[in-house]
Each structure stands twice: as structure tokens, then as C-alpha cells.
Amino acid sequence: MDEKKSVRSGLIEALPLAIAIAAYGLSYGVLASQAKFGLAETVGMSLLVFSGSVQMVTVAMLAADANLTNILFTTVLLNLRNLLYGAALAQGIAPAGKWRWLLSFGVTDEPFVLGSARFKRYGPDPLYYAIVTGTLYLAWIISSLSGALIGNRMDPQQWGLDLAFPVTFTALLIPGLKENPVIATALSAAVIAVVLEYFFPGNNFTLILTGVLSPLVGLYVKRRFRHD
């Protein structure tokens, strides 16, 4: 694989998503600041955690005076899907050797979507994955810092920044809905989320249960088709 092509493709394909992530990171920084997080705490969490959903939930739970045990339990459940992501990406970043442990830090939703599509089409390409992860990571850090500096001077929901990331991520996922297990995962996630929100509106565990159960449906469908 040509290194220049990997770098160029990584930057070009990551940039649109980086913009959406920046809007989401800006929202996180503002909300963390409004929840009385200091600048170092807000940016430090982005540096060490690099997970929008986990950071948003953590901020909300700390603002609600949740105890540390509940926060840890919730964040672990939220990130269980990353185990499946890591297993799927392992072969694609394997040529990086010992550096694959550093690349594993970027195993999140967005790098997984871009990386898995790239590996499926061109084979293992850890450099591409590193460029994608690094671009998104920088966007997240810079936007978190910007949001923390803005603080109470801005309302993310008023500007629609909270919708920028999910809308972009959905558009990114749609072209990949081709195989039956993937379609089954997406459909089951939609059904589970709608049902839980209908019967338990505003429930904090809707996202967690959806993220845990829908991949299991996809795995079940994959095994059924494999045996058939």
C-alpha cells in the first residue's frame, strides 16, 4: 500500500467526520463547563478517554451527584461494543506490530466505520487508520478546549450542535448497510431504542442496552447465515 495514498485518503475521508466531531466536542466542552468542570478536567478527560458518549454521560451523572460506582458501571457498559470493534479491526492494524497497542486507543465508533471499510476494500492499512484516528482525536481535543473556554456564553442545543455528529455518523453508516448481519444490527438497534424510549422516556440506560443487545442480534444472524 502506497504510504502517500494512505495518508491522503485518511485525511480526506476523516475530515468531514472531524468537523461533525468538533461540533459534538464543542457541546461537550460547554456542558462540562456549565457542570462546574475546570478547564484541566474537561480537556484532560478528552485526552485520556476519547469517547463522546462516555464523557457526556459522565458529566451528566457527576452533575446529578451520582456515585463513582454507578459512573464506572455505566461507562463500562457503554464501551462494551469496543470489544467487538477491536476484534473486527485487529487484522487490519496487525502489520503495525507493537504500535498496534497505541492504535487500539482509537477503537471508537468513527475510526471503526472508516477503518473497517478501508480494510475490507484494500486489506490491512495501519497507517490509514493512524491518520484517521489522529485527525479525529485532534478535532475532539481542540473542540473540547474551545467549548470549555466558551462556557456559559453558548447554548449547544440552540445552535443544533448536539445533532451534528449523529446526523453525520448516520450518513456515514448508510452505505455500509449491505450485508444481512449489519442490517440486522442496525434495525434491531432502532427497534430497541424506540421501544425503550416509548415505555421508559428519558431512561439513561436506553443507549447502553441498545449498544449491548443490537450487536448480539447481528452476531446471531451472522452465525445463522454461516450455518445455512
C-alpha positions in Angstrom: 0.0 0.0 0.0 1.4 3.4 -1.0 2.0 5.4 2.1 1.2 8.8 0.5 -2.1 7.4 -0.7 -2.9 6.1 2.8 -2.1 9.5 4.3 -4.1 11.4 1.7 -7.1 9.0 1.9 -7.1 9.1 5.6 -7.2 12.9 5.8 -9.8 13.3 3.0 -12.1 10.7 4.5 -11.7 11.8 8.1 -12.1 15.5 7.6 -16.0 15.6 7.1 -16.4 13.5 10.2 -13.8 15.5 12.1 -16.0 18.6 11.5 -19.0 16.9 13.0 -17.0 15.6 15.9 -15.7 19.1 16.5 -19.3 20.3 16.8 -20.0 17.5 19.3 -16.8 18.2 21.2 -17.8 21.9 21.4 -21.1 20.8 23.0 -19.2 18.6 25.5 -16.8 21.4 26.5 -19.7 23.8 27.0 -21.8 21.4 29.0 -18.8 20.3 31.1 -18.0 23.9 31.9 -21.7 24.5 32.8 -21.5 21.5 35.1 -18.6 23.2 37.0 -15.8 21.2 35.4 -12.5 23.0 35.4 -10.6 23.6 32.1 -8.0 20.9 33.1 -10.7 18.4 34.0 -12.6 19.0 30.8 -9.7 18.7 28.4 -8.0 16.0 30.5 -11.0 13.7 30.1 -10.9 14.2 26.3 -7.2 13.5 26.3 -7.4 10.2 28.3 -10.9 8.9 27.4 -11.6 10.0 23.8 -15.2 8.8 23.9 -18.0 11.3 23.3 -20.8 9.2 24.7 -18.9 8.2 27.8 -17.8 11.8 28.5 -21.3 13.2 28.1 -22.8 10.6 30.4 -20.0 11.1 32.9 -20.6 14.8 33.0 -24.4 14.4 33.3 -24.0 11.8 36.1 -21.5 13.8 38.1 -23.7 16.9 37.8 -26.5 14.7 39.2 -24.3 13.7 42.1 -24.1 10.0 41.1 -21.6 7.9 43.0 -18.3 6.6 41.4 -19.5 3.0 41.3 -22.5 3.8 39.2 -20.5 6.0 36.9 -17.8 3.3 36.3 -20.5 0.6 35.8 -22.3 2.8 33.2 -19.2 3.8 31.3 -18.0 0.1 31.1 -21.4 -0.9 29.7 -21.2 1.9 27.2 -17.8 0.8 25.9 -18.5 -2.9 25.7 -19.1 -2.5 22.0 -15.5 -1.6 21.6 -14.6 -5.2 22.3 -16.3 -6.2 19.1 -14.8 -3.2 17.3 -11.3 -4.2 18.4 -11.8 -7.8 17.3 -13.0 -6.7 13.9 -10.1 -4.3 13.4 -7.3 -6.5 14.7 -6.2 -7.9 11.4 -6.3 -4.5 9.7 -3.8 -2.9 12.1 -1.8 -6.1 12.8 1.1 -5.0 10.4 1.8 -2.1 12.8 3.5 -4.6 15.2 3.9 -3.2 18.7 2.4 0.1 17.6 -1.0 -1.6 17.3 -1.4 -1.1 21.1 -1.2 2.6 20.5 -3.6 2.4 17.6 -6.1 0.5 19.8 -6.7 3.7 21.7 -8.6 4.9 18.7 -11.0 2.0 18.7 -14.2 4.0 18.7 -17.3 4.3 16.5 -15.9 6.7 13.9 -12.5 5.1 13.2 -14.2 1.7 13.2 -16.5 2.6 10.4 -13.8 4.2 8.3 -11.2 1.6 9.1 -13.3 -1.5 8.6 -14.5 -0.2 5.2 -10.9 0.6 4.2 -9.6 -2.8 5.3 -12.4 -4.7 3.5 -11.6 -2.9 0.3 -7.8 -2.7 0.3 -6.6 -5.0 3.1 -4.6 -4.1 6.2 -3.5 -0.5 6.4 -2.5 0.7 9.8 -1.1 4.0 8.5 -4.5 4.9 7.2 -6.1 4.0 10.5 -3.5 6.1 12.4 -4.2 9.1 10.2 -7.9 8.8 10.7 -7.6 8.3 14.4 -5.1 11.1 14.8 -7.3 13.6 12.8 -10.4 12.8 14.8 -8.5 12.9 18.1 -7.1 16.3 17.4 -10.6 17.6 16.4 -12.0 16.3 19.6 -9.3 17.8 21.8 -9.4 21.2 20.2 -13.2 21.4 20.2 -13.4 20.3 23.8 -10.9 23.0 24.8 -12.9 25.6 22.7 -16.2 24.6 24.3 -14.7 24.8 27.8 -13.4 28.3 27.1 -16.8 29.4 25.7 -18.6 28.0 28.8 -21.9 29.7 29.6 -21.8 32.1 26.7 -23.3 29.5 24.3 -26.2 27.0 24.3 -25.3 24.0 22.1 -28.9 22.9 21.6 -29.9 26.4 20.4 -27.4 26.1 17.6 -28.2 22.4 16.8 -24.6 21.3 17.6 -25.9 18.3 19.5 -27.3 16.9 16.2 -24.3 17.5 14.0 -22.5 14.3 15.0 -25.3 11.8 15.0 -26.6 13.1 11.6 -23.1 12.8 10.0 -22.5 9.4 11.6 -25.8 8.1 10.3 -25.0 9.3 6.8 -21.6 7.6 7.0 -23.2 4.3 8.1 -25.9 4.0 5.5 -23.6 3.0 2.6 -22.3 0.1 4.7 -25.7 -1.4 5.3 -25.3 -4.2 2.7 -24.8 -7.5 4.5 -27.6 -9.2 6.5 -25.8 -9.1 9.9 -25.1 -5.4 9.6 -28.7 -4.7 8.5 -30.0 -6.8 11.4 -27.8 -4.9 13.9 -29.0 -1.5 12.6 -32.7 -2.5 12.5 -32.6 -4.1 16.0 -30.8 -1.0 17.4 -33.6 1.2 16.0 -36.4 -1.0 17.3 -34.8 -1.4 20.8 -34.1 2.3 21.1 -37.7 3.3 20.0 -39.3 0.7 22.3 -37.3 1.6 25.4 -37.8 5.3 24.8 -41.6 4.8 24.4 -42.0 2.8 27.6 -39.2 4.5 29.6 -38.8 8.0 28.2 -35.6 9.7 29.3 -34.1 6.5 30.6 -30.3 6.7 30.9 -29.9 3.0 30.1 -31.6 3.2 26.7 -28.3 3.9 24.9 -26.5 1.2 27.0 -29.0 -1.6 26.4 -29.2 -0.7 22.7 -25.4 -0.8 22.3 -25.1 -4.1 24.1 -28.1 -6.0 22.6 -28.1 -5.0 18.9 -24.6 -6.3 18.2 -25.7 -9.6 19.7 -28.5 -9.8 17.2 -26.0 -9.1 14.4 -23.8 -11.9 15.6 -26.7 -14.3 15.8 -27.8 -13.5 12.3 -24.2 -13.9 11.1 -23.9 -17.4 12.6 -27.3 -18.4 11.2 -26.3 -17.5 7.7 -22.9 -19.2 8.1 -24.5 -22.4 9.1 -27.1 -22.2 6.3 
